[in-house]
Amino acid sequence: MKRISELKIKKTIHRPTQSFDKLGNRIYNVFEYDLPYKAEFSGNEKQRIFAKIIDAMPFFLIFFFLFQQPAILSLIFSIPSVILFGAILETLFGTTLGKTILKLKVIDDNGNYPKILKSLWRNFLCLVIFYPVFDDFIPMPPNEILGIEHKETNFTMHMNNKLSKTYIVKESQLSEIKKLLA
């Protein structure tokens, strides 16, 4: 059976040459490449962070209002709850509350929903290796003239998927992935 990590996509590139045909049309060289299939989509870091916040919010509210816990304890108690409950939901449905709202799915390398231990592992790793990436941000003019620059912070959670061999994909990608795996 094929795996997502083994999938290849044919890509045809047309590169212009310095030559022209008799009608004056430019002649192009055609190159074909077998590139690895990219299951990830751009901008998924922010969507994944929002999904985690949405997942944590009901637990936070339950601990805060129902169990009358202080806000910091409610936040601390909601983290393992999100990890455990998220692993169960990802195993059963491939999604959590936050991922459902953002139309995201979790699949393993075979295109199936992850098993419970793999899902627990990826959710735990999400907590452990959630770290900020600092980039220099130099704004466009007129601030460039003033020399104003600052650090821009982006968060990354890709390592948990790499270590657990899972993918976060859009729901619309699932049919394409299933066709490529068949």
Secondary structure as the mmCIF struct_conf table of DSSP 4:
data_model
#
loop_
_struct_conf.conf_type_id
_struct_conf.id
_struct_conf.beg_label_comp_id
_struct_conf.beg_label_asym_id
_struct_conf.beg_label_seq_id
_struct_conf.end_label_comp_id
_struct_conf.end_label_asym_id
_struct_conf.end_label_seq_id
HELX_RH_3T_P HELX_RH_3T_P1 ILE A 4 GLU A 6
STRN STRN1 LYS A 8 PHE A 20
TURN_TY1_P TURN_TY1_P1 LYS A 22 LEU A 23
BEND BEND1 GLY A 24 GLY A 24
HELX_LH_PP_P HELX_LH_PP_P1 ASN A 25 ASN A 25
STRN STRN2 ARG A 26 PRO A 36
HELX_LH_PP_P HELX_LH_PP_P2 TYR A 37 TYR A 37
TURN_TY1_P TURN_TY1_P2 SER A 42 GLY A 43
HELX_RH_AL_P HELX_RH_AL_P1 ASN A 44 LEU A 61
HELX_RH_PI_P HELX_RH_PI_P1 ILE A 62 LEU A 66
BEND BEND2 PHE A 67 PHE A 67
HELX_RH_AL_P HELX_RH_AL_P2 ALA A 71 PHE A 93
BEND BEND3 GLY A 94 GLY A 94
HELX_RH_AL_P HELX_RH_AL_P3 LEU A 97 ILE A 101
TURN_TY1_P TURN_TY1_P3 LEU A 102 LYS A 103
STRN STRN3 LEU A 104 ASP A 108
TURN_TY1_P TURN_TY1_P4 ASP A 109 ASN A 110
BEND BEND4 GLY A 111 ASN A 112
HELX_LH_PP_P HELX_LH_PP_P3 TYR A 113 LYS A 115
HELX_RH_AL_P HELX_RH_AL_P4 ILE A 116 VAL A 128
TURN_TY1_P TURN_TY1_P5 ILE A 129 ILE A 129
STRN STRN4 TYR A 131 PHE A 137
HELX_LH_PP_P HELX_LH_PP_P4 PRO A 139 MET A 140
TURN_TY1_P TURN_TY1_P6 PRO A 141 PRO A 142
HELX_RH_AL_P HELX_RH_AL_P5 ASN A 143 LEU A 146
TURN_TY1_P TURN_TY1_P7 GLY A 147 GLY A 147
STRN STRN5 HIS A 150 THR A 156
HELX_RH_AL_P HELX_RH_AL_P6 HIS A 158 SER A 164
TURN_TY1_P TURN_TY1_P8 LYS A 165 LYS A 165
STRN STRN6 THR A 166 LYS A 170
HELX_RH_3T_P HELX_RH_3T_P2 GLU A 171 GLN A 173
HELX_RH_AL_P HELX_RH_AL_P7 LEU A 174 LEU A 181
#
